Amino acid sequence: MAVPKKKTSKGKRNQRHATWKAKAAVAAQRAMSIGKSVLSGRAQGFVYPVAETDDSES
């Protein structure tokens, strides 16, 4: 099993954690933007399923 040769500094650990948190914030913002565009009907280039109505069977 691989073992690190030296202890990672607190600064490096905090930097890695901050990067991970920033990626999550960007992904959440992107998801919110896509959701808003889908709900408003302005979505272009984004494929999503559209529920079919049962009016055609009547």
mmCIF file of the N, C-alpha and C atoms, coordinates in Angstrom:
data_MODEL
# 
_entry.id   MODEL 
# 
loop_
_atom_site.group_PDB 
_atom_site.id 
_atom_site.type_symbol 
_atom_site.label_atom_id 
_atom_site.label_alt_id 
_atom_site.label_comp_id 
_atom_site.label_asym_id 
_atom_site.label_entity_id 
_atom_site.label_seq_id 
_atom_site.pdbx_PDB_ins_code 
_atom_site.Cartn_x 
_atom_site.Cartn_y 
_atom_site.Cartn_z 
_atom_site.occupancy 
_atom_site.B_iso_or_equiv 
_atom_site.pdbx_formal_charge 
_atom_site.auth_seq_id 
_atom_site.auth_comp_id 
_atom_site.auth_asym_id 
_atom_site.auth_atom_id 
_atom_site.pdbx_PDB_model_num 
ATOM 1   N N  . MET A 1 1  ? 0.838   -1.182 0.000   1.00 0.00 ? 1  MET A N  1 
ATOM 2   C CA . MET A 1 1  ? 0.000   0.000  0.000   1.00 0.00 ? 1  MET A CA 1 
ATOM 3   C C  . MET A 1 1  ? 0.882   1.243  0.000   1.00 0.00 ? 1  MET A C  1 
ATOM 4   N N  . ALA A 1 2  ? 0.505   2.238  -0.775  1.00 0.00 ? 2  ALA A N  1 
ATOM 5   C CA . ALA A 1 2  ? 1.306   3.452  -0.895  1.00 0.00 ? 2  ALA A CA 1 
ATOM 6   C C  . ALA A 1 2  ? 1.174   4.306  0.369   1.00 0.00 ? 2  ALA A C  1 
ATOM 7   N N  . VAL A 1 3  ? 2.297   4.812  0.822   1.00 0.00 ? 3  VAL A N  1 
ATOM 8   C CA . VAL A 1 3  ? 2.336   5.646  2.017   1.00 0.00 ? 3  VAL A CA 1 
ATOM 9   C C  . VAL A 1 3  ? 3.078   6.935  1.676   1.00 0.00 ? 3  VAL A C  1 
ATOM 10  N N  . PRO A 1 4  ? 2.524   8.102  2.054   1.00 0.00 ? 4  PRO A N  1 
ATOM 11  C CA . PRO A 1 4  ? 3.243   9.348  1.762   1.00 0.00 ? 4  PRO A CA 1 
ATOM 12  C C  . PRO A 1 4  ? 4.563   9.422  2.536   1.00 0.00 ? 4  PRO A C  1 
ATOM 13  N N  . LYS A 1 5  ? 5.583   10.010 1.910   1.00 0.00 ? 5  LYS A N  1 
ATOM 14  C CA . LYS A 1 5  ? 6.899   10.070 2.522   1.00 0.00 ? 5  LYS A CA 1 
ATOM 15  C C  . LYS A 1 5  ? 6.989   11.153 3.587   1.00 0.00 ? 5  LYS A C  1 
ATOM 16  N N  . LYS A 1 6  ? 6.257   12.265 3.387   1.00 0.00 ? 6  LYS A N  1 
ATOM 17  C CA . LYS A 1 6  ? 6.315   13.359 4.349   1.00 0.00 ? 6  LYS A CA 1 
ATOM 18  C C  . LYS A 1 6  ? 4.913   13.846 4.659   1.00 0.00 ? 6  LYS A C  1 
ATOM 19  N N  . LYS A 1 7  ? 4.776   14.475 5.798   1.00 0.00 ? 7  LYS A N  1 
ATOM 20  C CA . LYS A 1 7  ? 3.484   15.015 6.201   1.00 0.00 ? 7  LYS A CA 1 
ATOM 21  C C  . LYS A 1 7  ? 3.118   16.204 5.326   1.00 0.00 ? 7  LYS A C  1 
ATOM 22  N N  . THR A 1 8  ? 1.861   16.249 4.924   1.00 0.00 ? 8  THR A N  1 
ATOM 23  C CA . THR A 1 8  ? 1.372   17.379 4.131   1.00 0.00 ? 8  THR A CA 1 
ATOM 24  C C  . THR A 1 8  ? 1.118   18.561 5.055   1.00 0.00 ? 8  THR A C  1 
ATOM 25  N N  . SER A 1 9  ? 1.553   19.732 4.633   1.00 0.00 ? 9  SER A N  1 
ATOM 26  C CA . SER A 1 9  ? 1.406   20.919 5.476   1.00 0.00 ? 9  SER A CA 1 
ATOM 27  C C  . SER A 1 9  ? -0.059  21.346 5.559   1.00 0.00 ? 9  SER A C  1 
ATOM 28  N N  . LYS A 1 10 ? -0.368  22.103 6.613   1.00 0.00 ? 10 LYS A N  1 
ATOM 29  C CA . LYS A 1 10 ? -1.731  22.601 6.792   1.00 0.00 ? 10 LYS A CA 1 
ATOM 30  C C  . LYS A 1 10 ? -2.125  23.521 5.650   1.00 0.00 ? 10 LYS A C  1 
ATOM 31  N N  . GLY A 1 11 ? -1.190  24.311 5.166   1.00 0.00 ? 11 GLY A N  1 
ATOM 32  C CA . GLY A 1 11 ? -1.481  25.233 4.061   1.00 0.00 ? 11 GLY A CA 1 
ATOM 33  C C  . GLY A 1 11 ? -1.877  24.492 2.790   1.00 0.00 ? 11 GLY A C  1 
ATOM 34  N N  . LYS A 1 12 ? -1.133  23.446 2.485   1.00 0.00 ? 12 LYS A N  1 
ATOM 35  C CA . LYS A 1 12 ? -1.433  22.653 1.296   1.00 0.00 ? 12 LYS A CA 1 
ATOM 36  C C  . LYS A 1 12 ? -2.793  21.967 1.439   1.00 0.00 ? 12 LYS A C  1 
ATOM 37  N N  . ARG A 1 13 ? -3.049  21.434 2.640   1.00 0.00 ? 13 ARG A N  1 
ATOM 38  C CA . ARG A 1 13 ? -4.335  20.784 2.905   1.00 0.00 ? 13 ARG A CA 1 
ATOM 39  C C  . ARG A 1 13 ? -5.486  21.776 2.751   1.00 0.00 ? 13 ARG A C  1 
ATOM 40  N N  . ASN A 1 14 ? -5.325  22.972 3.313   1.00 0.00 ? 14 ASN A N  1 
ATOM 41  C CA . ASN A 1 14 ? -6.372  23.992 3.224   1.00 0.00 ? 14 ASN A CA 1 
ATOM 42  C C  . ASN A 1 14 ? -6.584  24.456 1.783   1.00 0.00 ? 14 ASN A C  1 
ATOM 43  N N  . GLN A 1 15 ? -5.492  24.546 1.039   1.00 0.00 ? 15 GLN A N  1 
ATOM 44  C CA . GLN A 1 15 ? -5.591  24.949 -0.369  1.00 0.00 ? 15 GLN A CA 1 
ATOM 45  C C  . GLN A 1 15 ? -6.380  23.918 -1.166  1.00 0.00 ? 15 GLN A C  1 
ATOM 46  N N  . ARG A 1 16 ? -6.099  22.647 -0.913  1.00 0.00 ? 16 ARG A N  1 
ATOM 47  C CA . ARG A 1 16 ? -6.807  21.571 -1.612  1.00 0.00 ? 16 ARG A CA 1 
ATOM 48  C C  . ARG A 1 16 ? -8.289  21.575 -1.238  1.00 0.00 ? 16 ARG A C  1 
ATOM 49  N N  . HIS A 1 17 ? -8.581  21.802 0.031   1.00 0.00 ? 17 HIS A N  1 
ATOM 50  C CA . HIS A 1 17 ? -9.969  21.856 0.495   1.00 0.00 ? 17 HIS A CA 1 
ATOM 51  C C  . HIS A 1 17 ? -10.714 23.039 -0.128  1.00 0.00 ? 17 HIS A C  1 
ATOM 52  N N  . ALA A 1 18 ? -10.057 24.188 -0.226  1.00 0.00 ? 18 ALA A N  1 
ATOM 53  C CA . ALA A 1 18 ? -10.676 25.378 -0.806  1.00 0.00 ? 18 ALA A CA 1 
ATOM 54  C C  . ALA A 1 18 ? -10.994 25.163 -2.284  1.00 0.00 ? 18 ALA A C  1 
ATOM 55  N N  . THR A 1 19 ? -10.095 24.490 -2.993  1.00 0.00 ? 19 THR A N  1 
ATOM 56  C CA . THR A 1 19 ? -10.327 24.194 -4.411  1.00 0.00 ? 19 THR A CA 1 
ATOM 57  C C  . THR A 1 19 ? -11.530 23.284 -4.572  1.00 0.00 ? 19 THR A C  1 
ATOM 58  N N  . TRP A 1 20 ? -11.632 22.279 -3.710  1.00 0.00 ? 20 TRP A N  1 
ATOM 59  C CA . TRP A 1 20 ? -12.746 21.337 -3.761  1.00 0.00 ? 20 TRP A CA 1 
ATOM 60  C C  . TRP A 1 20 ? -14.068 22.050 -3.504  1.00 0.00 ? 20 TRP A C  1 
ATOM 61  N N  . LYS A 1 21 ? -14.072 22.951 -2.505  1.00 0.00 ? 21 LYS A N  1 
ATOM 62  C CA . LYS A 1 21 ? -15.280 23.713 -2.189  1.00 0.00 ? 21 LYS A CA 1 
ATOM 63  C C  . LYS A 1 21 ? -15.661 24.637 -3.338  1.00 0.00 ? 21 LYS A C  1 
ATOM 64  N N  . ALA A 1 22 ? -14.677 25.259 -3.974  1.00 0.00 ? 22 ALA A N  1 
ATOM 65  C CA . ALA A 1 22 ? -14.945 26.183 -5.084  1.00 0.00 ? 22 ALA A CA 1 
ATOM 66  C C  . ALA A 1 22 ? -15.570 25.445 -6.265  1.00 0.00 ? 22 ALA A C  1 
ATOM 67  N N  . LYS A 1 23 ? -15.103 24.233 -6.529  1.00 0.00 ? 23 LYS A N  1 
ATOM 68  C CA . LYS A 1 23 ? -15.681 23.444 -7.619  1.00 0.00 ? 23 LYS A CA 1 
ATOM 69  C C  . LYS A 1 23 ? -17.155 23.152 -7.359  1.00 0.00 ? 23 LYS A C  1 
ATOM 70  N N  . ALA A 1 24 ? -17.492 22.864 -6.106  1.00 0.00 ? 24 ALA A N  1 
ATOM 71  C CA . ALA A 1 24 ? -18.886 22.586 -5.748  1.00 0.00 ? 24 ALA A CA 1 
ATOM 72  C C  . ALA A 1 24 ? -19.751 23.822 -5.949  1.00 0.00 ? 24 ALA A C  1 
ATOM 73  N N  . ALA A 1 25 ? -19.230 24.993 -5.599  1.00 0.00 ? 25 ALA A N  1 
ATOM 74  C CA . ALA A 1 25 ? -19.989 26.235 -5.764  1.00 0.00 ? 25 ALA A CA 1 
ATOM 75  C C  . ALA A 1 25 ? -20.240 26.529 -7.237  1.00 0.00 ? 25 ALA A C  1 
ATOM 76  N N  . VAL A 1 26 ? -19.243 26.292 -8.086  1.00 0.00 ? 26 VAL A N  1 
ATOM 77  C CA . VAL A 1 26 ? -19.401 26.515 -9.523  1.00 0.00 ? 26 VAL A CA 1 
ATOM 78  C C  . VAL A 1 26 ? -20.422 25.548 -10.107 1.00 0.00 ? 26 VAL A C  1 
ATOM 79  N N  . ALA A 1 27 ? -20.375 24.281 -9.693  1.00 0.00 ? 27 ALA A N  1 
ATOM 80  C CA . ALA A 1 27 ? -21.324 23.281 -10.184 1.00 0.00 ? 27 ALA A CA 1 
ATOM 81  C C  . ALA A 1 27 ? -22.751 23.625 -9.756  1.00 0.00 ? 27 ALA A C  1 
ATOM 82  N N  . ALA A 1 28 ? -22.927 24.114 -8.536  1.00 0.00 ? 28 ALA A N  1 
ATOM 83  C CA . ALA A 1 28 ? -24.253 24.493 -8.054  1.00 0.00 ? 28 ALA A CA 1 
ATOM 84  C C  . ALA A 1 28 ? -24.785 25.686 -8.836  1.00 0.00 ? 28 ALA A C  1 
ATOM 85  N N  . GLN A 1 29 ? -23.929 26.655 -9.118  1.00 0.00 ? 29 GLN A N  1 
ATOM 86  C CA . GLN A 1 29 ? -24.343 27.828 -9.891  1.00 0.00 ? 29 GLN A CA 1 
ATOM 87  C C  . GLN A 1 29 ? -24.750 27.432 -11.308 1.00 0.00 ? 29 GLN A C  1 
ATOM 88  N N  . ARG A 1 30 ? -23.978 26.517 -11.913 1.00 0.00 ? 30 ARG A N  1 
ATOM 89  C CA . ARG A 1 30 ? -24.284 26.055 -13.267 1.00 0.00 ? 30 ARG A CA 1 
ATOM 90  C C  . ARG A 1 30 ? -25.618 25.299 -13.295 1.00 0.00 ? 30 ARG A C  1 
ATOM 91  N N  . ALA A 1 31 ? -25.863 24.461 -12.296 1.00 0.00 ? 31 ALA A N  1 
ATOM 92  C CA . ALA A 1 31 ? -27.118 23.707 -12.227 1.00 0.00 ? 31 ALA A CA 1 
ATOM 93  C C  . ALA A 1 31 ? -28.307 24.651 -12.048 1.00 0.00 ? 31 ALA A C  1 
ATOM 94  N N  . MET A 1 32 ? -28.141 25.683 -11.218 1.00 0.00 ? 32 MET A N  1 
ATOM 95  C CA . MET A 1 32 ? -29.212 26.658 -11.016 1.00 0.00 ? 32 MET A CA 1 
ATOM 96  C C  . MET A 1 32 ? -29.511 27.410 -12.308 1.00 0.00 ? 32 MET A C  1 
ATOM 97  N N  . SER A 1 33 ? -28.469 27.767 -13.037 1.00 0.00 ? 33 SER A N  1 
ATOM 98  C CA . SER A 1 33 ? -28.642 28.487 -14.293 1.00 0.00 ? 33 SER A CA 1 
ATOM 99  C C  . SER A 1 33 ? -29.383 27.635 -15.324 1.00 0.00 ? 33 SER A C  1 
ATOM 100 N N  . ILE A 1 34 ? -29.002 26.370 -15.428 1.00 0.00 ? 34 ILE A N  1 
ATOM 101 C CA . ILE A 1 34 ? -29.673 25.469 -16.372 1.00 0.00 ? 34 ILE A CA 1 
ATOM 102 C C  . ILE A 1 34 ? -31.129 25.283 -15.974 1.00 0.00 ? 34 ILE A C  1 
ATOM 103 N N  . GLY A 1 35 ? -31.378 25.114 -14.677 1.00 0.00 ? 35 GLY A N  1 
ATOM 104 C CA . GLY A 1 35 ? -32.748 24.946 -14.199 1.00 0.00 ? 35 GLY A CA 1 
ATOM 105 C C  . GLY A 1 35 ? -33.615 26.152 -14.500 1.00 0.00 ? 35 GLY A C  1 
ATOM 106 N N  . LYS A 1 36 ? -33.074 27.344 -14.301 1.00 0.00 ? 36 LYS A N  1 
ATOM 107 C CA . LYS A 1 36 ? -33.828 28.563 -14.584 1.00 0.00 ? 36 LYS A CA 1 
ATOM 108 C C  . LYS A 1 36 ? -34.143 28.689 -16.067 1.00 0.00 ? 36 LYS A C  1 
ATOM 109 N N  . SER A 1 37 ? -33.174 28.359 -16.918 1.00 0.00 ? 37 SER A N  1 
ATOM 110 C CA . SER A 1 37 ? -33.411 28.480 -18.350 1.00 0.00 ? 37 SER A CA 1 
ATOM 111 C C  . SER A 1 37 ? -34.430 27.458 -18.841 1.00 0.00 ? 37 SER A C  1 
ATOM 112 N N  . VAL A 1 38 ? -34.432 26.265 -18.248 1.00 0.00 ? 38 VAL A N  1 
ATOM 113 C CA . VAL A 1 38 ? -35.410 25.240 -18.628 1.00 0.00 ? 38 VAL A CA 1 
ATOM 114 C C  . VAL A 1 38 ? -36.810 25.682 -18.209 1.00 0.00 ? 38 VAL A C  1 
ATOM 115 N N  . LEU A 1 39 ? -36.940 26.206 -16.999 1.00 0.00 ? 39 LEU A N  1 
ATOM 116 C CA . LEU A 1 39 ? -38.253 26.632 -16.518 1.00 0.00 ? 39 LEU A CA 1 
ATOM 117 C C  . LEU A 1 39 ? -38.788 27.834 -17.282 1.00 0.00 ? 39 LEU A C  1 
ATOM 118 N N  . SER A 1 40 ? -37.911 28.706 -17.719 1.00 0.00 ? 40 SER A N  1 
ATOM 119 C CA . SER A 1 40 ? -38.365 29.894 -18.439 1.00 0.00 ? 40 SER A CA 1 
ATOM 120 C C  . SER A 1 40 ? -38.601 29.600 -19.916 1.00 0.00 ? 40 SER A C  1 
ATOM 121 N N  . GLY A 1 41 ? -38.129 28.451 -20.398 1.00 0.00 ? 41 GLY A N  1 
ATOM 122 C CA . GLY A 1 41 ? -38.337 28.097 -21.794 1.00 0.00 ? 41 GLY A CA 1 
ATOM 123 C C  . GLY A 1 41 ? -37.276 28.646 -22.720 1.00 0.00 ? 41 GLY A C  1 
ATOM 124 N N  . ARG A 1 42 ? -36.207 29.205 -22.181 1.00 0.00 ? 42 ARG A N  1 
ATOM 125 C CA . ARG A 1 42 ? -35.160 29.779 -23.008 1.00 0.00 ? 42 ARG A CA 1 
ATOM 126 C C  . ARG A 1 42 ? -33.974 28.838 -23.198 1.00 0.00 ? 42 ARG A C  1 
ATOM 127 N N  . ALA A 1 43 ? -34.121 27.579 -22.829 1.00 0.00 ? 43 ALA A N  1 
ATOM 128 C CA . ALA A 1 43 ? -33.009 26.632 -22.920 1.00 0.00 ? 43 ALA A CA 1 
ATOM 129 C C  . ALA A 1 43 ? -32.705 26.327 -24.380 1.00 0.00 ? 43 ALA A C  1 
ATOM 130 N N  . GLN A 1 44 ? -31.429 26.469 -24.740 1.00 0.00 ? 44 GLN A N  1 
ATOM 131 C CA . GLN A 1 44 ? -30.978 26.145 -26.089 1.00 0.00 ? 44 GLN A CA 1 
ATOM 132 C C  . GLN A 1 44 ? -29.770 25.231 -25.972 1.00 0.00 ? 44 GLN A C  1 
ATOM 133 N N  . GLY A 1 45 ? -29.791 24.125 -26.691 1.00 0.00 ? 45 GLY A N  1 
ATOM 134 C CA . GLY A 1 45 ? -28.676 23.205 -26.658 1.00 0.00 ? 45 GLY A CA 1 
ATOM 135 C C  . GLY A 1 45 ? -28.674 22.306 -25.437 1.00 0.00 ? 45 GLY A C  1 
ATOM 136 N N  . PHE A 1 46 ? -29.764 22.268 -24.710 1.00 0.00 ? 46 PHE A N  1 
ATOM 137 C CA . PHE A 1 46 ? -29.865 21.401 -23.543 1.00 0.00 ? 46 PHE A CA 1 
ATOM 138 C C  . PHE A 1 46 ? -31.046 20.478 -23.756 1.00 0.00 ? 46 PHE A C  1 
ATOM 139 N N  . VAL A 1 47 ? -30.809 19.174 -23.756 1.00 0.00 ? 47 VAL A N  1 
ATOM 140 C CA . VAL A 1 47 ? -31.855 18.197 -24.039 1.00 0.00 ? 47 VAL A CA 1 
ATOM 141 C C  . VAL A 1 47 ? -32.438 17.712 -22.720 1.00 0.00 ? 47 VAL A C  1 
ATOM 142 N N  . TYR A 1 48 ? -33.743 17.769 -22.596 1.00 0.00 ? 48 TYR A N  1 
ATOM 143 C CA . TYR A 1 48 ? -34.409 17.281 -21.403 1.00 0.00 ? 48 TYR A CA 1 
ATOM 144 C C  . TYR A 1 48 ? -35.740 16.664 -21.811 1.00 0.00 ? 48 TYR A C  1 
ATOM 145 N N  . PRO A 1 49 ? -36.213 15.641 -21.099 1.00 0.00 ? 49 PRO A N  1 
ATOM 146 C CA . PRO A 1 49 ? -37.457 14.969 -21.484 1.00 0.00 ? 49 PRO A CA 1 
ATOM 147 C C  . PRO A 1 49 ? -38.672 15.861 -21.253 1.00 0.00 ? 49 PRO A C  1 
ATOM 148 N N  . VAL A 1 50 ? -39.595 15.810 -22.199 1.00 0.00 ? 50 VAL A N  1 
ATOM 149 C CA . VAL A 1 50 ? -40.831 16.567 -22.088 1.00 0.00 ? 50 VAL A CA 1 
ATOM 150 C C  . VAL A 1 50 ? -41.959 15.569 -21.861 1.00 0.00 ? 50 VAL A C  1 
ATOM 151 N N  . ALA A 1 51 ? -42.719 15.774 -20.809 1.00 0.00 ? 51 ALA A N  1 
ATOM 152 C CA . ALA A 1 51 ? -43.815 14.856 -20.495 1.00 0.00 ? 51 ALA A CA 1 
ATOM 153 C C  . ALA A 1 51 ? -44.909 14.988 -21.552 1.00 0.00 ? 51 ALA A C  1 
ATOM 154 N N  . GLU A 1 52 ? -45.320 13.852 -22.096 1.00 0.00 ? 52 GLU A N  1 
ATOM 155 C CA . GLU A 1 52 ? -46.381 13.861 -23.098 1.00 0.00 ? 52 GLU A CA 1 
ATOM 156 C C  . GLU A 1 52 ? -47.726 13.836 -22.391 1.00 0.00 ? 52 GLU A C  1 
ATOM 157 N N  . THR A 1 53 ? -48.689 14.554 -22.936 1.00 0.00 ? 53 THR A N  1 
ATOM 158 C CA . THR A 1 53 ? -50.023 14.574 -22.344 1.00 0.00 ? 53 THR A CA 1 
ATOM 159 C C  . THR A 1 53 ? -50.856 13.422 -22.887 1.00 0.00 ? 53 THR A C  1 
ATOM 160 N N  . ASP A 1 54 ? -51.935 13.074 -22.184 1.00 0.00 ? 54 ASP A N  1 
ATOM 161 C CA . ASP A 1 54 ? -52.810 11.985 -22.596 1.00 0.00 ? 54 ASP A CA 1 
ATOM 162 C C  . ASP A 1 54 ? -53.941 12.469 -23.477 1.00 0.00 ? 54 ASP A C  1 
ATOM 163 N N  . ASP A 1 55 ? -53.870 13.674 -24.027 1.00 0.00 ? 55 ASP A N  1 
ATOM 164 C CA . ASP A 1 55 ? -54.927 14.214 -24.874 1.00 0.00 ? 55 ASP A CA 1 
ATOM 165 C C  . ASP A 1 55 ? -55.048 13.461 -26.193 1.00 0.00 ? 55 ASP A C  1 
ATOM 166 N N  . SER A 1 56 ? -53.967 12.869 -26.676 1.00 0.00 ? 56 SER A N  1 
ATOM 167 C CA . SER A 1 56 ? -54.011 12.179 -27.966 1.00 0.00 ? 56 SER A CA 1 
ATOM 168 C C  . SER A 1 56 ? -54.826 10.890 -27.899 1.00 0.00 ? 56 SER A C  1 
ATOM 169 N N  . GLU A 1 57 ? -55.012 10.294 -26.726 1.00 0.00 ? 57 GLU A N  1 
ATOM 170 C CA . GLU A 1 57 ? -55.762 9.057  -26.609 1.00 0.00 ? 57 GLU A CA 1 
ATOM 171 C C  . GLU A 1 57 ? -57.263 9.283  -26.632 1.00 0.00 ? 57 GLU A C  1 
ATOM 172 N N  . SER A 1 58 ? -57.737 10.461 -26.298 1.00 0.00 ? 58 SER A N  1 
ATOM 173 C CA . SER A 1 58 ? -59.184 10.735 -26.204 1.00 0.00 ? 58 SER A CA 1 
ATOM 174 C C  . SER A 1 58 ? -59.811 10.855 -27.560 1.00 0.00 ? 58 SER A C  1 
# 
